[in-house]
């Protein structure tokens, strides 16, 4: 085959992938009338591609600095089914990928004297945060910064990439994904999905930089046939998204605290049978901290909490975060050696959560989760 013919076929495949199709986003099989996929909201039934799902957490952040195109590309190379960009806004309303809108820990912004006067303190989700914030920079200014490894003490190998990568926009991530999926389509491989999280949506709405409309516009323009989930720790923006799109939504929950837009409500309350029934009115799944599924006892053993069957009874899928190979992030019974940065038995942890009914795994080391699940 000539290179010209190859380019023609690739272009044709890419063009086909750019046709917006919202009915192919995979999550779970139809769950009937509970408000989950195929439920009573007029949502499209969701076609399942591969379950359980491996989500490249911030890309393959165990291998490359998080939220960089290199990290997302590495996640796909290592077997992730989805890549997860956390989205915040620039001053000029462009969505970019950072875990937080405060960027001193993941970029070299502190080394730029021209931005020294932008260091400030803001109240984010009810607590004071000091540093540099994406909403105080234009996209052009952010593009002068370079990414850094967030936890170099645990991931020194990642620090060798400090200074190499830009902060990507959501549009750039979707374009990269589109190119990869065009090639995969030609080879008959399943498409890689995108699993964006809106970070601090109430904060951004309060300063006139709402995340939801730019997110939906970008997905409509650049998603194509790739599957998608949209996630948030807040509630109101998910309810609004439910009215405006058919993409499957995921209510995030942590073991402590609650949604900042509903200060009188805790995630523990949302994880009860009645709370999960309310979540199922607008979401298809919950994305929960690991300890909400299997809790570590005083003896170090893991015990089921009952959240998975309760969520399933409400018609919700259960995805869990975050699976990391380093001892520092593993339960004591699965750590190997004493060094926090040494790798423990992540495969055993993944298998335990899979046996507990978890269907989606946010993982910094996608290849380890994928291998463990494929062997289960």
TIGUVO-200177 format. One record per residue (C-alpha): residue number from 0; chain; z, x, y. Coordinates in pm, whole numbers, plus 50000, padded with zeros to 5 digits. Example, Ala and Ser with C-alpha at 12.3 -4.5 7.8 and 13.67 -1.06 7.14 Angstrom:
<atoms>
 zavex nutor     z     x     y
     0     A 50780 51230 49550
     1     A 50714 51367 49894
</atoms>
This chain:
<atoms>
 zavex nutor     z     x     y
     0     A 50000 50000 50000
     1     A 49908 50142 50341
     2     A 50169 50183 50612
     3     A 49977 49936 50827
     4     A 49990 49674 50554
     5     A 50362 49741 50506
     6     A 50426 49693 50877
     7     A 50227 49369 50874
     8     A 50425 49229 50583
     9     A 50753 49337 50739
    10     A 50661 49172 51068
    11     A 50567 48851 50886
    12     A 50896 48848 50701
    13     A 51090 48911 51021
    14     A 50907 48629 51194
    15     A 50995 48392 50911
    16     A 51359 48494 50934
    17     A 51367 48410 51304
    18     A 51309 48041 51239
    19     A 51648 47883 51316
    20     A 51777 47719 50999
    21     A 52137 47599 51001
    22     A 52137 47441 50656
    23     A 52149 47758 50453
    24     A 52478 47905 50573
    25     A 52674 47969 50253
    26     A 53039 47900 50211
    27     A 53153 47680 49924
    28     A 53010 47412 49706
    29     A 53021 47059 49850
    30     A 53381 46942 49856
    31     A 53327 46575 49922
    32     A 53501 46376 50193
    33     A 53786 46601 50305
    34     A 53608 46736 50609
    35     A 53495 47048 50429
    36     A 53132 47124 50347
    37     A 52944 46803 50294
    38     A 53243 46608 50425
    39     A 53269 46330 50677
    40     A 53155 46512 50991
    41     A 52779 46496 50944
    42     A 52777 46866 50852
    43     A 52501 47004 50638
    44     A 52591 47081 50280
    45     A 52637 47456 50248
    46     A 52433 47650 49997
    47     A 52640 47903 49806
    48     A 52481 48246 49763
    49     A 52749 48461 49605
    50     A 53119 48392 49565
    51     A 53354 48556 49616
    52     A 53225 48702 49940
    53     A 53287 49052 50068
    54     A 53304 49070 50447
    55     A 53260 49412 50603
    56     A 53569 49407 50827
    57     A 53453 49531 51167
    58     A 53171 49678 50960
    59     A 53275 49943 50709
    60     A 53565 50056 50925
    61     A 53707 50267 50646
    62     A 53397 50487 50677
    63     A 53279 50471 51040
    64     A 53443 50387 51375
    65     A 53477 50010 51386
    66     A 53240 49773 51562
    67     A 52949 50011 51587
    68     A 52598 49955 51455
    69     A 52660 50248 51222
    70     A 52966 50073 51082
    71     A 52779 49746 51020
    72     A 52488 49929 50861
    73     A 52727 50122 50636
    74     A 52897 49798 50529
    75     A 52566 49654 50417
    76     A 52479 49977 50235
    77     A 52814 49952 50053
    78     A 52761 49597 49931
    79     A 52904 49366 50196
    80     A 52773 49009 50200
    81     A 52866 48962 50566
    82     A 52944 49183 50863
    83     A 53218 49084 51105
    84     A 53175 49144 51479
    85     A 53473 49057 51699
    86     A 53329 48931 52026
    87     A 53450 48973 52383
    88     A 53266 48944 52714
    89     A 53155 49186 52981
    90     A 53190 49115 53353
    91     A 52829 48999 53359
    92     A 52872 48760 53068
    93     A 52729 48963 52779
    94     A 52897 48942 52439
    95     A 52992 49281 52296
    96     A 53173 49384 51980
    97     A 53529 49510 52023
    98     A 53842 49413 51833
    99     A 54019 49360 52164
   100     A 53907 49323 52522
   101     A 54139 49618 52596
   102     A 53934 49919 52489
   103     A 54140 50234 52545
   104     A 54210 50269 52172
   105     A 53851 50242 52053
   106     A 53648 50412 52328
   107     A 53660 50719 52550
   108     A 53713 50512 52865
   109     A 54026 50708 52959
   110     A 53812 51024 52981
   111     A 53588 50872 53251
   112     A 53735 50949 53594
   113     A 53493 50706 53756
   114     A 53679 50423 53581
   115     A 54035 50545 53638
   116     A 54104 50278 53899
   117     A 54015 50001 53654
   118     A 54324 50059 53444
   119     A 54545 49756 53491
   120     A 54796 49523 53327
   121     A 54704 49170 53225
   122     A 54874 48892 53035
   123     A 54670 48827 52720
   124     A 54784 48551 52486
   125     A 55119 48541 52660
   126     A 55204 48911 52652
   127     A 55142 49196 52898
   128     A 54875 49446 52799
   129     A 54793 49764 52994
   130     A 54461 49942 52979
   131     A 54093 49891 53048
   132     A 53935 49552 52980
   133     A 53575 49465 52896
   134     A 53566 49181 53147
   135     A 53611 49437 53428
   136     A 53294 49627 53329
   137     A 52928 49538 53344
   138     A 52726 49595 53030
   139     A 52555 49892 53193
   140     A 52894 50050 53259
   141     A 53020 49985 52906
   142     A 52706 50148 52769
   143     A 52818 50477 52927
   144     A 53124 50477 52699
   145     A 53134 50595 52339
   146     A 53329 50464 52042
   147     A 53626 50641 51888
   148     A 53813 50601 51562
   149     A 54109 50368 51617
   150     A 54346 50517 51355
   151     A 54250 50886 51323
   152     A 54580 50981 51160
   153     A 54490 50764 50860
   154     A 54114 50814 50879
   155     A 54050 51168 51002
   156     A 53702 51173 50845
   157     A 53599 50890 51077
   158     A 53702 51093 51382
   159     A 53406 51327 51325
   160     A 53190 51043 51457
   161     A 53381 51010 51784
   162     A 53145 51012 52079
   163     A 52831 50931 51882
   164     A 52802 50554 51904
   165     A 52767 50298 52182
   166     A 52943 49965 52212
   167     A 52689 49721 52065
   168     A 52604 49382 52209
   169     A 52599 49079 51982
   170     A 52224 49052 52040
   171     A 52181 49411 51920
   172     A 52385 49337 51609
   173     A 52172 49033 51529
   174     A 51853 49231 51589
   175     A 51973 49505 51353
   176     A 52067 49244 51096
   177     A 51728 49081 51134
   178     A 51547 49406 51058
   179     A 51763 49469 50752
   180     A 51719 49112 50629
   181     A 51342 49129 50674
   182     A 51332 49424 50438
   183     A 51571 49255 50196
   184     A 51359 48940 50196
   185     A 51053 49142 50096
   186     A 51251 49280 49804
   187     A 51386 48942 49699
   188     A 51745 49034 49791
   189     A 51998 48788 49938
   190     A 52029 48793 50315
   191     A 52328 48954 50483
   192     A 52534 48713 50690
   193     A 52724 48747 51015
   194     A 53086 48640 51057
   195     A 53170 48659 51430
   196     A 53518 48604 51571
   197     A 53575 48480 51923
   198     A 53858 48697 52061
   199     A 54098 48546 52315
   200     A 53864 48255 52395
   201     A 54118 48077 52619
   202     A 54158 48390 52829
   203     A 53787 48432 52873
   204     A 53738 48064 52956
   205     A 54012 48091 53221
   206     A 53816 48364 53404
   207     A 53481 48187 53382
   208     A 53343 48389 53090
   209     A 53343 48136 52807
   210     A 53245 48290 52474
   211     A 53121 47982 52292
   212     A 52796 47906 52471
   213     A 52667 48266 52468
   214     A 52762 48286 52101
   215     A 52569 47973 52007
   216     A 52272 48076 52220
   217     A 52258 48416 52053
   218     A 52278 48262 51705
   219     A 52007 48011 51787
   220     A 51779 48282 51917
   221     A 51846 48565 51677
   222     A 52019 48440 51361
   223     A 51719 48317 51169
   224     A 51800 48223 50811
   225     A 52095 48457 50780
   226     A 52419 48285 50678
   227     A 52703 48257 50927
   228     A 53070 48172 50962
   229     A 53243 48148 51303
   230     A 53616 48223 51314
   231     A 53900 48209 51565
   232     A 54279 48225 51580
   233     A 54268 47950 51840
   234     A 54210 47581 51776
   235     A 54050 47418 52077
   236     A 53743 47640 52079
   237     A 53682 47566 51711
   238     A 53707 47194 51779
   239     A 53456 47231 52062
   240     A 53226 47438 51842
   241     A 53246 47167 51576
   242     A 53104 46919 51827
   243     A 52827 47158 51930
   244     A 52703 47317 51608
   245     A 52682 47282 51231
   246     A 52784 47638 51150
   247     A 53079 47657 50911
   248     A 53401 47732 51098
   249     A 53707 47927 50987
   250     A 54057 47878 51122
   251     A 54233 48213 51127
   252     A 54606 48229 51063
   253     A 54862 48507 51058
   254     A 55195 48519 50879
   255     A 55381 48500 51211
   256     A 55320 48330 51545
   257     A 55078 48053 51619
   258     A 54763 47971 51816
   259     A 54809 48071 52179
   260     A 54631 47756 52296
   261     A 54890 47540 52116
   262     A 55220 47715 52201
   263     A 55437 47454 52029
   264     A 55267 47502 51693
   265     A 55301 47780 51438
   266     A 55060 47905 51175
   267     A 55332 47832 50919
   268     A 55311 47466 51019
   269     A 54933 47476 51002
   270     A 54956 47614 50647
   271     A 55142 47307 50519
   272     A 54960 47022 50342
   273     A 54957 46808 50658
   274     A 54856 47101 50876
   275     A 54571 47199 50647
   276     A 54447 46840 50646
   277     A 54422 46862 51025
   278     A 54238 47194 51003
   279     A 53992 47036 50761
   280     A 53891 46791 51035
   281     A 53693 47071 51203
   282     A 53685 47378 50975
   283     A 53546 47461 50634
   284     A 53784 47744 50549
   285     A 54098 47923 50655
   286     A 54108 48298 50708
   287     A 54465 48403 50636
   288     A 54674 48715 50637
   289     A 54715 48845 50282
   290     A 55089 48780 50264
   291     A 55026 48410 50314
   292     A 54854 48405 49972
   293     A 55053 48660 49771
   294     A 55388 48760 49915
   295     A 55556 49089 49827
   296     A 55905 49036 49690
   297     A 56206 49264 49719
   298     A 56111 49417 49386
   299     A 55764 49497 49519
   300     A 55587 49246 49297
   301     A 55335 48996 49438
   302     A 55400 48625 49400
   303     A 55176 48329 49487
   304     A 55285 48118 49780
   305     A 55097 47799 49699
   306     A 54869 47819 50002
   307     A 54546 47842 49801
   308     A 54589 47520 49602
   309     A 54711 47341 49916
   310     A 54403 47454 50109
   311     A 54173 47360 49824
   312     A 54333 47016 49804
   313     A 54242 46972 50171
   314     A 53882 47073 50099
   315     A 53914 47418 50255
   316     A 53801 47754 50125
   317     A 54039 48049 50155
   318     A 53936 48388 50291
   319     A 54196 48663 50332
   320     A 54244 48973 50547
   321     A 54261 49268 50546
   322     A 54195 49471 50231
   323     A 54219 49845 50293
   324     A 54238 50133 50051
   325     A 54503 50344 50224
   326     A 54861 50333 50096
   327     A 54978 50235 50444
   328     A 54813 49894 50398
   329     A 54883 49828 50029
   330     A 55185 49663 49868
   331     A 55433 49912 49728
   332     A 55341 49835 49367
   333     A 54982 49948 49428
   334     A 55042 50262 49634
   335     A 54958 50596 49473
   336     A 55154 50896 49594
   337     A 55354 50920 49914
   338     A 55088 51000 50173
   339     A 55013 50698 50396
   340     A 54645 50800 50424
   341     A 54597 50847 50049
   342     A 54409 50576 49865
   343     A 54601 50346 49634
   344     A 54481 50085 49388
   345     A 54279 49855 49614
   346     A 54080 49727 49316
   347     A 54395 49588 49155
   348     A 54489 49414 49479
   349     A 54144 49256 49510
   350     A 54158 49137 49150
   351     A 54500 48982 49205
   352     A 54383 48787 49508
   353     A 54066 48682 49330
   354     A 54277 48550 49044
   355     A 54484 48359 49302
   356     A 54170 48176 49418
   357     A 54068 48369 49729
   358     A 53694 48338 49789
   359     A 53634 48573 50081
   360     A 53765 48928 50125
   361     A 53773 49103 50463
   362     A 53758 49466 50358
   363     A 53737 49803 50535
   364     A 53596 49958 50215
   365     A 53335 49705 50098
   366     A 53216 49906 49799
   367     A 53563 49903 49643
   368     A 53605 49528 49685
   369     A 53253 49458 49561
   370     A 53301 49672 49249
   371     A 53635 49511 49171
   372     A 53496 49160 49210
   373     A 53179 49231 49013
   374     A 53393 49361 48727
   375     A 53636 49067 48735
</atoms>
